[in-house]
């Protein structure tokens, strides 16, 4: 099973689209690993630079993450950079399902919780742990700890447990 915790990258913007996650010019690459250096290359966000990605395993962001063109390359670019969890107020439907199909997690939380997480933890060296048994995130930074409950569907939980759609299908069919 993939790791669903680690250091957090805060992207304080809505509507981050799949072309910003992985630019279309790299869609001809034939391996996931070839996408690694280009993750968020075209992201326009004040204060963001590509070096901020290094060592991060979780993204916390705003609404409509993964909008735009539907493609598996966006989750693949995250995965090859060891980012297996994105937490947002909302996701584009196809992006969200592609995350679970790849055995990764895209978890929606209410705006009030996302706002609180940004206010308390953004700009700090923040670490997030996921307790899949309790459906709980534990977020820590500077002596502050917050536990946040989350929900995903039973089917999406099965995809996460299996490691993705292909592994899920292989174990059942």
N, C-alpha and C positions, 0 to 999 in steps of 0.2 A: 504494500500500500504506500502511496505517496505521502510525503510530509506536508501537513497543512498548517504549519506554523513557522515562525521565524521573525526576522526583522521586517518592519512595515515600511512600505513606500506610500506616502500620502500624495494623491493627485487631486488637488482641490479644484476640480472642474467637471462640469456636466458634458455629456455628448462627445466623449472621446470615442472616435470612430475606428473601425478596423484598419483604415488606411494610416491612421496615426499609430496604431498598435504595431502594425507591420506594413510598410509601404508596398503598394501594388507592384512596383518594379522588381521586388524580390520573390514574387509568386512563382517564378520559373525554377526556383531552387528545388532540388529533388530530395533533400533530406531536411529533417527538422533542425538539426544542428547548424546547417548553413544559415538559418534565420537568426541565430543567436546575436550577432553583433548589431543587428538592425532594429531590435525591439525599441519602440517609442522614438525612433530616429526623427520623425516628423512632428512630434508632439509640440504644440504651441501652448506653453504654460509659463507664466512669470516665475522665475527662480528655478525652473527645471533645467537640468542638464543631464546628459546620458550617464555620467559617472554616478548619479544618485541611485541607479538601478543595482549597481554592484553590491552583492551581499544581501539583497532584499529578497524575501520569499513570499510576501503578502502585499497586495495592493488594497488600499482603502480609498474610495473615490465617491463621486456624487451620482447623478442620475444618468440613465440611458447609456451606460458603458457598453461598448461593442456595437454601436449602431453603424449603419452604412452597409457596405457589401457583405454578404454572407460568405464566410470562408473559414475553413478549419485552420488556416495558417496563423490566424490571430491567437487562438489558444496554444498552438504549437510553439509560437515565438515566446509566449509566456513560459510554457513548460520547459523549453530548452534553456531558459534562464532561471530555472528552479523556482518559478512563481506558480504555485498550484492552487492558490486561493485568491479570489477577488471578492471584496465586500463592497457593495454599493446600495444606493437607494433603489435602483432599478437597472435592468439590463435589456438590451435588444434580445428578443426571444430566441433567435437562431444562435446568436453568440452564446447565450446562457446554456442552451442545450448542447452546443459543441463543447463547452467546458466539461460538462458532465459526461458526454460521450467519450472524452479523452481521459476520464477518471479524475478530473479536477473539480474544484468547487467554485461556483458563482453564487454567493449568498446575498439575498436582499434583506436589508434592515430598514426600519422606518427612518424618515428624514431626521426626526428629533434625536434618534440615537446616533446617526452618522454625524450630525452637528456636534453632539456632545463629545464624540470620539475625536473629531477634529480639534475642538477647543481644548480638550484635556491632553491630547497626545501628539498632535502634529508639531513638527519642529523639534521633537525630542527623539532620542534613541529608543524607539519603541519596539517591544517584542510581543508577539501574539502566539498563544498556544491554543490549539483546538482539541476539545474533548468530544470526540465523535459519539461516545456512549451517552453523554449527557446533552448533546447538541448545545455546547457552550463554548464561547470564546473567552479566554482569559488574556487581558491586555495589561501590559506592565511597562512603566517608564518612570524614572525618577522617584521611586518609592510609592508610586500610585498604582493601584491594581483595580481593574474593573472586570466583572464577569457579565457577559452578554449572552442571553439565550438566542438561538436561531432555529429555524425550521427549514428542512428540505423534504421533498416528497419521498415516499418509500422507494419508488423506482430510482430516483436520482441517488438515494443512499445506496441502493444495490449496485449502481454503476460505479460509485466511489469505492465501495467495498471490493468490487471485482477488479478495479483498475481501469475501467473504461468499457465502452460498448462491445468491442471485439472480444475482450476477455469475458465479459458477461455472457455473450452469445455462445462462445466456445464452451463455457461451463454448463450450458443448459440445452444446447441443441446438437 
